[in-house]
């Protein structure tokens, strides 16, 4: 793979980035290790400057461009912030095209690093077209998000750090969007830690890399996933070529598994990680990563706004069997609700909310439909709640 991205380029990028990036030393996540039965090591790039790994590739690219030349990029958030900060540090004016519906915190952060932000209708791919057109019209330099050897070399510095920090690693697990991160990590690991496997993780709703590997060329998909950081139509040609040669396997995770991983990282590792950044952990928790030795998970970013995080937590708790919503029909007489809640308490479940519906439910006279939101330990506990209610004579259905 030396004709693609050479280890010397990654080492040069590491030197270039020494005074720029924040140290994100790999840590053993003991609680997750106990859950999955193997050592789990987190590479916490969500703690990096700008909240993701993107500063590495952006800085390595921009620092090698002529001084003062404007740069332009397209992104929903992480690449935008990386380019904005890298441009500010190197004295390059920057313009970033972002979707009109990009999260407000990411927009504010990008502007805060000094970039001019231009919002347009559509997704990241539409922004990419606009940014490339801008570069052609104005002479600005377009900063690719992933399909460039300097960008890939910058991201590959993560692989060099993992090789140094976790010498006994059996496998390195990396999220995949456009492929720049896994391409750089795979190139570094292949050169410095031969025998260590590299496994990529895609969202089920944005599985363009596995389709492209199978086809032998970039394949477009229609992305549909909560992990907006990887919601791209197709991988880059250069990352694809590197992945075909150096990545051992690509696995997929569902949005439910991703949201569960986000919650586990918050509760067990005390780490706030965005959905795309939690994909490696999601794959490990799901048992999708073969082996029993140390597995290094690259947590690639932590830029998630508070409103989305609240929804993610609810989704993750539901996916993990931590709460359930049930519909139960009871008599509309004094004491019936007390009896119902007593059954729930008897199996150690915690009642969070109760809603009553007396009309429009197709109910018999003198009956009421009660919607219960219940906190449970896991899926087995949920089944126990339903069994107890049915044994007490209640008709129970899951409320959606």
C-alpha positions in Angstrom: 0.0 0.0 0.0 3.0 2.3 -0.2 1.7 3.9 -3.3 -1.3 5.1 -1.4 -0.4 6.5 2.1 3.1 5.6 3.4 4.0 5.3 7.0 6.6 8.1 6.5 3.7 10.5 5.7 1.9 9.5 8.9 5.1 10.0 11.0 5.6 13.4 9.4 2.0 14.3 10.2 2.6 13.3 13.8 5.6 15.7 14.0 3.5 18.4 12.4 0.7 17.9 15.0 2.8 17.6 18.1 2.1 21.1 19.4 -1.5 21.1 18.0 -3.4 18.0 19.2 -4.4 17.3 22.8 -3.1 14.0 24.2 -5.9 11.4 24.3 -4.2 8.5 26.0 -5.9 5.1 25.6 -7.7 3.9 28.8 -8.9 0.5 29.9 -12.7 0.6 30.4 -12.9 -1.9 33.2 -16.7 -1.9 33.5 -17.2 -2.6 29.8 -14.5 -5.2 29.9 -16.5 -7.1 32.6 -19.6 -6.8 30.5 -18.1 -8.3 27.3 -15.6 -10.6 28.9 -12.5 -9.2 27.2 -10.3 -6.2 27.8 -11.9 -3.1 26.2 -9.6 -0.1 25.7 -11.0 3.3 24.7 -9.1 5.7 22.5 -10.9 8.9 23.6 -10.8 11.2 20.6 -14.1 12.7 21.8 -11.8 14.6 24.2 -9.6 15.9 21.3 -9.6 19.6 20.4 -12.9 20.6 18.6 -14.4 17.4 20.1 -13.3 14.9 17.5 -10.4 13.4 15.6 -11.0 15.7 12.6 -8.5 18.4 13.7 -5.7 15.9 12.9 -6.4 15.5 9.2 -7.5 19.1 8.7 -4.4 20.6 10.2 -2.0 18.2 8.4 -3.7 19.3 5.1 -4.0 23.0 5.7 -0.5 23.5 7.2 1.0 22.3 3.9 -0.9 24.8 1.8 0.5 28.3 0.8 0.2 30.8 3.6 -2.9 33.1 3.5 -4.8 31.2 0.8 -8.4 30.8 1.8 -9.7 27.3 2.5 -13.2 26.0 2.0 -14.9 22.8 3.3 -18.3 21.1 3.7 -19.5 19.4 6.9 -22.4 18.8 9.3 -20.1 19.6 12.2 -16.9 17.7 13.1 -14.9 18.4 9.9 -16.2 21.9 10.0 -14.8 22.6 13.4 -11.5 20.8 12.6 -11.0 22.9 9.5 -12.1 26.2 11.2 -9.6 25.7 14.0 -6.8 24.4 11.8 -7.3 27.4 9.5 -7.2 29.8 12.4 -4.0 28.3 13.8 -2.3 28.5 10.4 -3.5 31.9 9.3 -5.8 30.8 6.5 -9.3 32.4 6.1 -12.0 29.7 6.0 -15.5 29.2 4.6 -17.5 26.2 5.7 -20.7 25.0 3.9 -23.1 23.4 6.4 -26.6 22.0 6.1 -29.3 24.4 7.1 -30.5 21.8 9.6 -27.1 21.3 11.2 -27.2 21.4 15.0 -27.0 24.8 16.6 -24.0 24.0 18.9 -22.0 22.8 15.9 -22.8 25.9 13.9 -21.9 28.1 16.9 -18.6 26.2 17.5 -17.6 26.5 13.9 -18.2 30.2 13.8 -16.5 30.5 17.2 -13.2 29.2 15.7 -13.4 32.0 13.2 -14.9 30.4 10.1 -17.5 32.0 7.8 -20.4 29.6 7.8 -22.7 29.3 4.8 -25.8 27.3 5.3 -27.6 25.6 2.4 -30.6 23.3 2.0 -29.8 19.6 1.7 -27.3 17.2 3.4 -23.5 17.0 3.6 -23.1 15.8 0.1 -25.0 18.9 -1.2 -22.7 21.1 0.9 -19.7 19.3 -0.7 -20.9 20.2 -4.2 -21.3 23.8 -3.1 -17.9 24.0 -1.5 -16.1 22.4 -4.5 -17.9 24.9 -6.7 -16.8 27.8 -4.4 -13.1 26.6 -4.7 -13.4 26.5 -8.5 -14.8 30.0 -8.7 -12.7 31.8 -6.1 -9.3 30.0 -6.1 -9.8 28.8 -2.5 -8.4 25.4 -1.5 -11.0 22.8 -0.9 -10.2 20.7 2.2 -11.4 17.1 1.6 -13.1 15.5 4.6 -11.5 12.0 3.9 -10.5 11.4 0.3 -7.0 12.8 0.5 -3.6 11.4 1.4 -2.6 14.3 3.7 -6.0 14.1 5.5 -5.6 10.3 5.9 -2.0 10.7 7.1 -3.2 13.1 9.8 -5.9 10.7 11.0 -3.4 7.9 10.9 -1.5 9.5 13.8 -4.2 7.9 16.0 -2.9 4.5 14.8 0.6 5.4 15.8 -0.6 6.4 19.2 -2.6 3.2 19.7 0.4 1.2 18.6 2.5 2.9 21.3 -0.2 3.0 24.0 -1.7 -0.5 23.7 1.2 -2.8 22.6 -0.8 -5.9 23.4 -3.9 -5.0 21.3 -5.5 -7.9 19.5 -7.8 -5.7 17.4 -8.5 -2.1 16.7 -12.1 -1.2 16.0 -12.8 2.0 14.1 -16.0 3.7 12.9 -16.5 4.3 9.2 -18.1 7.2 7.4 -16.1 8.4 4.4 -13.3 6.1 5.4 -10.4 8.5 6.1 -10.1 7.6 9.8 -10.0 3.8 9.3 -7.7 4.2 6.3 -5.2 6.1 8.3 -5.4 3.9 11.3 -5.1 0.8 9.2 -2.0 2.1 7.4 -0.3 3.0 10.7 -1.2 -0.3 12.4 -0.1 -2.4 9.4 3.4 -0.7 9.5 3.9 -0.6 13.2 1.9 -3.5 14.7 1.8 -6.3 12.2 -0.6 -9.0 13.2 -3.1 -6.6 14.9 -6.4 -6.8 13.2 -8.3 -3.7 12.1 -12.1 -4.0 11.9 -14.4 -1.2 10.7 -17.9 -0.5 11.9 -20.6 1.0 9.8 -24.2 2.1 10.7 -26.7 -0.3 9.1 -28.3 2.7 7.5 -25.2 4.0 5.9 -23.2 0.9 4.9 -21.5 2.3 1.8 -18.0 0.9 2.6 -18.9 -2.7 2.7 -21.0 -2.4 -0.5 -18.0 -0.6 -2.1 -15.5 -3.2 -1.0 -17.8 -5.9 -2.5 -18.1 -4.0 -5.8 -14.5 -3.0 -6.1 -15.4 0.7 -6.5 -17.3 3.4 -4.6 -21.0 2.6 -4.3 -23.6 5.1 -3.3 -26.3 4.4 -0.7 -29.1 6.5 0.7 -28.1 7.1 4.3 -30.6 6.7 7.1 -29.1 6.6 10.6 -29.1 8.6 13.8 -25.3 8.7 13.5 -25.1 11.9 11.4 -21.3 11.9 11.5 -21.2 8.8 9.2 -24.4 9.5 7.1 -22.6 9.8 3.8 -23.6 8.4 0.4 -20.3 6.9 -0.6 -16.7 6.4 0.7 -13.7 8.0 -0.9 -11.8 6.2 -3.6 -8.5 6.4 -1.7 -9.9 5.2 1.6 -11.6 2.4 -0.2 -8.4 1.3 -1.8 -6.6 1.2 1.5 -9.5 -0.5 3.3 -9.6 -3.3 0.6 -5.9 -4.0 1.3 -5.5 -3.5 5.0 -8.9 -3.7 6.8 -9.7 -7.3 8.0 -13.4 -7.0 8.2 -16.3 -4.5 8.2 -19.3 -5.1 10.5 -22.5 -3.2 10.9 -24.5 -1.9 13.9 -28.1 -0.8 14.3 -29.3 2.5 15.6 -30.6 0.6 18.7 -27.1 -0.8 19.3 -25.6 2.6 18.8 -27.9 4.3 21.3 -27.3 1.5 23.8 -23.6 2.1 23.5 -24.0 5.9 24.0 -25.8 5.2 27.3 -23.3 2.6 28.4 -20.4 5.1 27.8 -22.2 7.7 29.9 -23.0 5.3 32.7 -20.0 3.0 32.8 -17.1 5.1 31.4 -18.4 8.6 32.3 -17.9 9.7 28.7 -20.3 11.7 26.5 -19.8 10.4 23.0 -21.9 11.2 19.9 -23.6 8.3 18.0 -20.9 8.0 15.3 -18.2 8.1 17.9 -19.9 5.2 19.9 -20.1 2.8 16.9 -16.9 0.9 17.8 -18.2 0.3 21.3 -21.6 -0.7 19.9 -19.9 -3.4 17.8 -17.9 -4.7 20.8 -21.0 -4.8 23.1 -23.0 -6.6 20.3 -20.4 -9.4 20.1 -19.6 -8.5 16.5 -15.8 -8.4 17.1 -14.2 -11.8 17.1 -11.5 -12.8 19.6 -10.9 -12.6 23.3 -7.8 -10.3 23.6 -7.7 -6.5 24.1 -10.0 -4.6 21.8 -9.2 -1.0 21.2 -12.3 1.1 20.4 -11.7 4.5 18.7 -14.4 6.9 20.2 -14.1 9.3 17.4 -16.1 12.3 18.6 -18.3 13.8 21.3 -20.1 16.6 19.5 -23.7 15.9 20.4 -26.2 18.7 21.3 -28.1 18.4 24.6 -31.5 17.9 23.0 -30.3 15.0 20.8 -28.5 13.5 23.8 -31.7 13.5 25.8 -33.5 11.6 23.0 -30.5 9.3 22.6 -30.6 8.4 26.3 -34.3 7.6 26.1 -33.8 5.5 23.0 -30.8 3.7 24.5 -32.6 3.0 27.7 -35.5 1.5 25.8 -33.2 -0.6 23.6 -31.4 -1.9 26.6 -34.6 -2.9 28.3 -34.3 -0.2 31.0 -37.8 1.1 30.6 -41.0 0.0 29.0 -44.4 1.5 28.1 -47.4 -0.7 28.7 -51.2 -0.2 28.0 -53.5 -1.8 30.6 -57.3 -1.6 30.8 -58.7 -1.4 34.3 -62.0 -0.7 36.0 -62.9 2.9 36.5 -63.5 2.5 40.3 -61.7 3.8 43.4 -58.7 1.6 44.3 -58.2 -0.1 41.0 -55.1 2.0 40.1 -53.7 1.3 43.6 -54.0 -2.4 43.0 -52.4 -2.2 39.6 -49.4 -0.3 40.9 -49.0 -2.8 43.7 -48.5 -5.6 41.2 -45.8 -3.5 39.5 -44.1 -2.8 42.8 -44.2 -6.5 43.8 -41.8 -7.4 41.0 -39.3 -4.6 41.8 -40.2 -2.3 38.9 -40.4 1.5 39.3 -43.4 3.3 38.0 -42.3 6.6 36.3 -45.5 8.0 34.7 -49.2 7.2 34.5 -51.7 8.4 31.9 -55.4 7.8 31.9 -57.6 7.7 28.8 -61.4 7.3 29.2 -62.5 8.2 25.7 -61.6 7.3 22.1 -60.0 4.1 23.1 -62.8 1.6 22.2 -63.2 1.0 25.9 -66.1 -0.7 27.7 -68.3 1.4 29.9 -66.8 2.0 33.4 -63.3 1.1 32.1 -60.1 3.2 31.7 -57.0 2.6 29.6 -53.9 3.3 31.6 -50.5 4.0 29.9 -47.7 3.1 32.2 -44.0 4.1 31.8 -42.0 1.7 33.9 -38.3 1.6 34.8 -36.9 -1.9 34.6 -33.5 -3.6 34.9 -33.3 -5.4 31.6 -35.5 -7.3 29.1 -36.0 -10.3 31.4 -37.3 -8.0 34.1 -39.7 -6.5 31.5 -41.1 -9.9 30.7 -41.5 -10.5 34.4 -43.6 -7.3 34.7 -45.9 -8.4 31.9 -46.2 -12.0 33.4 -47.1 -10.6 36.8 -49.8 -8.2 35.4 -51.3 -11.0 33.3 -51.2 -13.4 36.2 -53.2 -10.8 38.1 -55.8 -10.8 35.4 -54.9 -7.7 33.4 -54.9 -7.5 29.6 -51.6 -5.9 28.7 -50.2 -4.6 25.5 -47.0 -2.8 24.6 -47.6 0.8 23.9 -45.8 2.3 20.9 
